[in-house]
Structure formats: C-alpha cells, structure tokens
Amino acid sequence: MSILTQRSPRTSRHATVRYWLSAASAWLIGASPAWALTHAAFDELLAQHVQQGQVDYPALKAKRPVLEAYLRQLASVDPAALSRKERLAFWINAYNAAALLQVLDARMPGSVKEIKGFFDKQTHALGGQMLTLNQVEERGRALGDWRLQFALTRAAQGSPPLRDEAYDPEWLDAQLAEQTRQHLADTAHGLRHDAQGKTLWVSKIFQWAAKDFVPKGALNAETLLPAIEAYLDPALAAAIKARPLRLKFLDYDASLNAR
C-alpha cells in the first residue's frame, strides 16, 4: 500500500461520499455528469486488485463493468475545462485504466508485446476523442511534467509500478514525487550506478522520452543528472557527480505485471 494512503482521501467511504456529492451537485445545476469528474471508482478498483505494482487480473476481470463505466465517464469530459493538475491526473488515470482494459481484452497474455497494436492501434473514447495509448501519453506529456513517465503503467514488470490508488489532483505532486523516487531506487528496472564500470544504467524510459528530461542537447549522464538529482539518494547523486560516466540503458522486462 502506498505511503500516501493515510494522507490522501482514499478510503472507499470518503470516495463514495465525494462521488455522490459531486454527482448531486451536477444534477442540481443541470450540468452533464462529466463535469462531476471523480476517479473514485477507479481508485476503488486499484485498491482491491493491485498490490506492490502487481495486478490480480482474474479478480479485476470480474469487475470489468466497473472499469468500463469509469472509462465511459472519461469519454465525455472536456479536458480543456479542467485545471492543469486535473488534466494531468485525468490523462494518467485514463492511460492506466485503458491499459488494464486492453490486457483484459487480450485475455491476460504473458507480455503486452503479444498484443497487436497495444500502444498505437487500439483506441478508446477519452476526453471527447478516440485515442490510442500513445496519443493519451502525448496529451499528458504536453503538460510539461516529466514525472508522468513514472506514473504510466505499460502493463509490464519493467515499467514503474502501478499504484494501488488513482491519481488525485489534490495529491498529485506528492504521488508523482513518490513514483519517481521509487523507480529511480529500483536498481533492476530504474537506475543503477556502476562505479567500477564507469557507467550509469537507466531505464529505457529515459531513451524513449529523452526530450522530456533533456529538452535541449543530447541525453547523457551529465545532462540527465540535473533533472533527476532531487529524486535520488544524496550519496548516490554525489557518487554520480564524482566522475564522468557513460549512459547505458537497462534491459526492459516486458512481461505482464500480473500477480
């Protein structure tokens, strides 16, 4: 369970109350239910079926109608009417929910590599448009917070772990900071300093989204460190600074994030 659980408004009782209050307010003023955007249903699904980043897909399959209803809610939302934090949380949650549904549609393969068009062909109605996962990611990236890369689940063991809670605009900064620190502390999938080999090994996410981390110039150990230093253990950051390092990319484990 996330260390943010005690701070975030995440209990099912509170989430349910918030949902019905928002929906009732929208009904009273005659607005579309989409304006009462809530991630409560998705939050509940994640709490029930995700543990340490691993998904209980068979159990989630039984709750598929809830997941589909949540995605239908996102279909009619106008992202332009949301605040920046609300938009970022919207796109992250939309991506993660759609990715989960695609895995269920594919009957839980061993890897998303086995699913044709997983990222660039399959589409969902989100924010008034039909979008692939890649297009959803692009809309999130346009908001300029590279920590998004550590919030998106690519349904793989090598990707940053899926949280057991939805992203909430109120707690978004803390959630993204925790995700970033957690993945960069993962020496198998996130970042590893090889002092003897004079190499900084990092996730392939840094290669795929290089311009998010280093907008100008080439991506290398020297140019990457200023972006991520605040999320590293100080001793590790000092060791990386101590000598020039080559930047190399860790093997990416694309096997399904299933438990």
QUIFENQUI-V235029 format. One record per run of one state. SS is the DSSP state (A for helix, B for strand, O for the rest). FROM is the first residue (numbers start at 1). TO is the last residue. If there is no record, write none. Layout:
SS;FROM;TO
SS;FROM;TO
This chain:
O;1;11
A;12;28
O;29;32
A;33;35
O;36;39
A;40;49
B;50;51
O;52;52
B;53;55
O;56;56
A;57;62
O;63;63
A;64;75
O;76;78
A;79;81
O;82;83
A;84;105
O;106;110
B;111;111
A;112;114
O;115;123
B;124;126
O;127;128
B;129;131
O;132;132
A;133;141
O;142;145
A;146;150
O;151;155
B;156;156
O;157;161
B;162;162
O;163;168
A;169;184
O;185;190
B;191;194
O;195;198
B;199;202
O;203;204
A;205;208
O;209;209
A;210;213
O;214;220
A;221;231
O;232;233
A;234;241
O;242;245
B;246;249
O;250;254
B;255;256
O;257;257
B;258;258
O;259;259
